[in-house]
Every structure is written in C-alpha cells, then in structure tokens.
Amino acid sequence: MHRQRQHLILAAAVLLLPLAAACGDERADSGAADTGRPVTGVRWSVDSVTVDGTTHRAPIAAHLTIDDGGRAEGVYGCNRFSARAAVDGDRVRLSGVTATETACGERPMAFERVLARTLADGELRARARDDRLTLTTVAGDTVRLTERRDAPLHGTKWTVTGPDGGGRAHLVFDGEKGTVSGSLGCNRVHARAAVRDGHITLGAPSTTRMMCEDSLMAVEKTLLRLFDGRPGYRVEHRTLTLTSEDGTSVRAVADR
C-alpha cells in the first residue's frame, strides 16, 4: 500500500512538471513584455502629445533620439533641440535643453510649445513595446512615439519646410528614370538627377512660367539654386537636407 502511494505521488509530480514549466514560461514572457525594448539608440517619431485630455497631432518632422551616452536630440516639429538625458530603468529625465529659434507656421509652433513643456516636465515614465514608445509625466500627460526608419530618397514626396513654403513646394526623385520633378512652390519643375556618393547631380531645370505671390517666388529662387549643380544630400529619418555648392540649404520632409 505504501509503495502504491509512492507511485501515485511520483505520477502526480510528473504530470505537474509540464504545468509548472508552462507557468514559469508565462511569467518569463510577461516579464519580458513588461520590461519592453530599450529606449536608447532608436529614432522615435513623435505621433502626438496629450495634455489635460486634449490630443495634439505632431508635424511630420517631429522626432526624438536618446543615445547611450546620455544625450537626447530631435526636432520639436520645426526647431531642432538637444538635451542631457538621464535614463534609469523605465524613467527618463531631460535637462539642459537648447533649441534653435526658427520661425515657422502657427500650427507647428503651437505644437512645439506643448511638446517642449511636456518633455521638460520632470521625470517621465517610459513604456516601449514593439515599435511604440509612450512617455508619461507625473500628471498623466503623454507623448506617443513610433520607431521609424529613414524614408527612401527615391519615390518619396519631399515637401519643403519653412515659413514660406506653405506645403506647396515639393520634389520627387525617380531612381529608375534618373529624374526629379515636382513643384517649386509656384511653377512645376523637371530635370535630370543622378545620385552618387552623397551628392545629386542635377541638370538644368525645365519649368513652367507662372508668376505668383512674392513669398512663393522667394522659395522658388532658393530651390532653383540647387539645379544645374551637384548639391549634397542627407536623409535623417523622414527629413531630407539638400545643400548647394554655395552653401544654401533646403530642408524637406517626407509625406506620411
């Protein structure tokens, strides 16, 4: 009888082992999901900021990157910023913020003010899962972000930024045809475009001949300085910077 009870206990233990292992795996998986992915070393595109229950949608260019050396940098929506970043587990604190002072349209500037205040609002709780990151203030306000890879130069509609662009000036590079086309803000443009070694060799532009308001014509003149030359280019996330041989820089963002 005693030996029979021992067999029964052993059999029950064998049956319970897979269940215990399954429970252990479930707890491990849950812990990994709660821990989430690292916050640093990722380029996070800002999707929105919610303050006092009101959600503000972010401009296309808004993003944030925190490196492993304790530095944060990004774009509020128009202006670039940098700061010291202290990361301790799921807690993030930004301090010593400096930013450029470019004047932009009212909507991006309004968003910048909201985002800047929220990021500087003391300690932020970070929750990163998959390609999503949420930063939450002590008061419960949130910044929602998504990991984004660099937009491809070719095939992307690059909309020129700045106070006078008005979202009307844009360029599209076609790698197969070796061309660039789009709008200079007022007139349409088309030209040859050969991309190599961080530069784009642009041919003489073919344009329409309309006259527009002075602000759009000013944007057009700036863009025309890029053509019939070999401007350098740099793609950072969803921002394209074109720099002409005389040092003139033009920034554009990828349409969503």
C-alpha positions, 0 to 999 in steps of 0.5 A: 500500500505504501509503495502504491502511494509512492507511485501515485505521488511520483505520477502526480509530480510528473504530470505537474512538471509540464504545468509548472514549466508552462507557468514559469514560461508565462511569467518569463514572457510577461516579464519580458513584455513588461520590461519592453525594448530599450529606449536608447539608440532608436529614432522615435517619431513623435505621433502626438502629445496629450495634455489635460485630455486634449490630443495634439497631432505632431508635424511630420518632422517631429522626432526624438533620439536618446543615445547611450551616452546620455544625450537626447536630440530631435526636432520639436516639429520645426526647431531642432533641440538637444538635451542631457538625458538621464535614463534609469530603468523605465524613467527618463529625465531631460535637462539642459535643453537648447533649441534653435529659434526658427520661425515657422507656421502657427500650427507647428509652433503651437505644437512645439510649445506643448511638446517642449513643456511636456518633455521638460516636465520632470521625470517621465515614465517610459513604456516601449513595446514593439515599435511604440514608445509612450512617455508619461509625466507625473500628471498623466500627460503623454507623448506617443512615439513610433520607431521609424526608419529613414524614408527612401530618397527615391519615390518619396514626396519631399515637401519643403519646410519653412515659413514660406513654403506653405506645403506647396513646394515639393520634389520627387526623385525617380531612381529608375528614370534618373529624374526629379520633378515636382513643384517649386512652390509656384511653377512645376519643375523637371530635370535630370538627377543622378545620385552618387556618393552623397551628392545629386547631380542635377541638370538644368531645370525645365519649368513652367512660367507662372508668376505668383505671390512674392513669398512663393517666388522667394522659395522658388529662387532658393530651390532653383539654386540647387539645379544645374549643380551637384548639391549634397544630400542627407536623409535623417529619418523622414527629413531630407537636407539638400545643400548647394555648392554655395552653401544654401540649404533646403530642408524637406520632409517626407509625406506620411 
